Amino acid sequence: MKALVACYSFTGNTLKVAHELQEQLGADFTRIEPVKDKWYLFKAIDAFREKKWPIKPCISDITDYDLLVVCSPVWSGRTPPGVNQYMDELQNVEGKKFAVLVTMGGNPGQLAPTQIKNSLTDKEMEFVTEIGIKQESVQSGEYVAMLDDFINELI
Ligand SMILES: Cc1cc2nc3c(=O)[nH]c(=O)nc-3n(C[C@H](O)[C@H](O)[C@H](O)COP(=O)(O)O)c2cc1C
């Protein structure tokens, strides 16, 4: 199984988890990066409004992959605008599997994972599993053990 880990991260939490996942899966990695950064308030407002921001070129044609793992922080309960743009740009995704990994400051049950699931199932992708990791668990290192079950469901 060939997997692609696609990650957006602003302060590094999601990036840390995504790199661990990439290593354990032996996956390829692509970083989602907006062309321009914006102030905190604009981040929160644009995420809340489910806006899209232009992103730098990254791997968005997944012809060569069987599985895509979208890794994202939660902003205003939702996905950051760069992640929204990435999902829009994805190509050759029909019938491919996907999984969702989010990191967050608050509790699970926020909209972001559902947003990702809805966007990608609308593109005829097949949902496998999801995980939400709190930033404390990233900082304490607990996230490594938390990834075990998630990875088992992917392989
Ligand atoms: C603009 C902004 C909005 C955020 N909104 C939420 C939120 O609604 N719920 C939440 O649980 N965490 C929220 N957070 C916290 C991040 O989800 C959390 O710190 C995450 O681990 C950051 O990932 P990163 O380091 O990869 O950027 C927000 C962070 C930022 C910068």
The ligand as an SDF file (V2000), in Angstrom:
LIG
                    3D

 31 33  0  0  0  0  0  0  0  0999 V2000
   -6.4400   30.5440   14.7060 C   0  0  0  0  0  0  0  0  0  0  0  0
   -6.5390   29.3640   15.6410 C   0  0  0  0  0  0  0  0  0  0  0  0
   -7.7990   28.8910   16.0210 C   0  0  0  0  0  0  0  0  0  0  0  0
   -7.9020   27.7590   16.8460 C   0  0  0  0  0  0  0  0  0  0  0  0
   -9.1620   27.2920   17.1450 N   0  0  0  0  0  0  0  0  0  0  0  0
   -9.2800   26.1480   17.8710 C   0  0  0  0  0  0  0  0  0  0  0  0
  -10.5660   25.5890   18.1250 C   0  0  0  0  0  0  0  0  0  0  0  0
  -11.6070   26.1010   17.7110 O   0  0  0  0  0  0  0  0  0  0  0  0
  -10.6280   24.4350   18.8430 N   0  0  0  0  0  0  0  0  0  0  0  0
   -9.5120   23.8170   19.3370 C   0  0  0  0  0  0  0  0  0  0  0  0
   -9.6430   22.7540   19.9600 O   0  0  0  0  0  0  0  0  0  0  0  0
   -8.2720   24.3180   19.1020 N   0  0  0  0  0  0  0  0  0  0  0  0
   -8.1210   25.4640   18.3850 C   0  0  0  0  0  0  0  0  0  0  0  0
   -6.8740   25.9740   18.1280 N   0  0  0  0  0  0  0  0  0  0  0  0
   -5.7030   25.2810   18.6660 C   0  0  0  0  0  0  0  0  0  0  0  0
   -5.0610   24.3670   17.6190 C   0  0  0  0  0  0  0  0  0  0  0  0
   -5.9860   23.5100   17.0130 O   0  0  0  0  0  0  0  0  0  0  0  0
   -3.9760   23.4620   18.2760 C   0  0  0  0  0  0  0  0  0  0  0  0
   -3.0510   24.2430   18.9760 O   0  0  0  0  0  0  0  0  0  0  0  0
   -3.2850   22.6230   17.2260 C   0  0  0  0  0  0  0  0  0  0  0  0
   -2.5910   21.5630   17.8420 O   0  0  0  0  0  0  0  0  0  0  0  0
   -2.2970   23.4600   16.4240 C   0  0  0  0  0  0  0  0  0  0  0  0
   -1.6860   22.6720   15.4500 O   0  0  0  0  0  0  0  0  0  0  0  0
   -0.3420   23.1360   14.7120 P   0  0  0  0  0  0  0  0  0  0  0  0
    0.6970   23.3360   15.7950 O   0  0  0  0  0  0  0  0  0  0  0  0
   -0.0130   22.0160   13.8320 O   0  0  0  0  0  0  0  0  0  0  0  0
   -0.6290   24.4250   14.0020 O   0  0  0  0  0  0  0  0  0  0  0  0
   -6.7360   27.1050   17.3250 C   0  0  0  0  0  0  0  0  0  0  0  0
   -5.4730   27.6080   16.9520 C   0  0  0  0  0  0  0  0  0  0  0  0
   -5.3780   28.7200   16.1180 C   0  0  0  0  0  0  0  0  0  0  0  0
   -4.0050   29.2300   15.7060 C   0  0  0  0  0  0  0  0  0  0  0  0
  1  2  1  0
  2  3  1  0
  2 30  2  0
  3  4  2  0
  4  5  1  0
  4 28  1  0
  5  6  2  0
  6  7  1  0
  6 13  1  0
  7  8  2  0
  7  9  1  0
  9 10  1  0
 10 11  2  0
 10 12  1  0
 12 13  2  0
 13 14  1  0
 14 15  1  0
 14 28  1  0
 15 16  1  0
 16 17  1  0
 16 18  1  0
 18 19  1  0
 18 20  1  0
 20 21  1  0
 20 22  1  0
 22 23  1  0
 23 24  1  0
 24 25  2  0
 24 26  1  0
 24 27  1  0
 28 29  2  0
 29 30  1  0
 30 31  1  0
M  END
$$$$
